[in-house]
């Protein structure tokens, strides 16, 4: 989680739902907007997990 990072002081928290490509299980992760974009990019590069949805809370 990055809410306590100085770069995430804007207060906007986003929920990212990701799916494990092998098991099909979904999990939720929480990031600020800036780190959300980075995490989605990482998931697309990895290929084992895929982003399902993202929304601002």
C-alpha positions in Angstrom: 0.0 0.0 0.0 1.3 3.4 -0.8 -1.1 5.7 1.2 1.7 6.6 3.6 4.2 7.6 0.9 4.9 11.3 0.5 4.0 11.0 -3.2 0.5 9.9 -2.2 -0.5 12.9 -0.1 -3.4 13.9 -2.5 -5.8 11.7 -0.6 -7.3 10.0 -3.7 -7.3 6.2 -3.2 -8.0 3.9 -6.0 -9.0 0.2 -5.9 -7.4 -2.1 -8.4 -8.9 -5.6 -8.9 -6.5 -8.1 -10.5 -7.0 -11.7 -11.6 -4.5 -14.4 -11.4 -4.2 -15.9 -14.9 -3.5 -19.4 -13.6 -6.0 -19.8 -10.7 -8.7 -17.2 -11.8 -8.7 -15.8 -8.3 -9.3 -12.0 -8.0 -7.8 -9.8 -5.4 -8.1 -6.1 -4.6 -5.1 -3.7 -4.1 -5.3 -0.1 -3.1 -3.1 2.7 -4.5 -3.0 6.4 -5.1 -3.6 7.4 -8.7 0.1 7.7 -9.6 1.0 4.3 -8.3 -2.1 2.8 -9.8 -0.9 3.6 -13.3 2.5 2.1 -12.5 1.0 -1.1 -11.0 -1.2 -1.6 -14.1 1.9 -1.2 -16.3 3.7 -3.8 -14.2 0.8 -6.2 -14.5 0.7 -5.8 -18.3 4.5 -6.5 -18.5 4.3 -9.5 -16.2 1.5 -11.4 -18.0 0.7 -13.7 -15.0 -1.8 -11.3 -13.6 -4.2 -9.1 -15.4 -6.1 -6.0 -14.3 -9.8 -6.5 -14.1 -11.1 -3.1 -13.0 -9.9 0.1 -11.3 -12.0 2.8 -9.7 -11.4 5.8 -7.4 -12.8 5.4 -3.9 
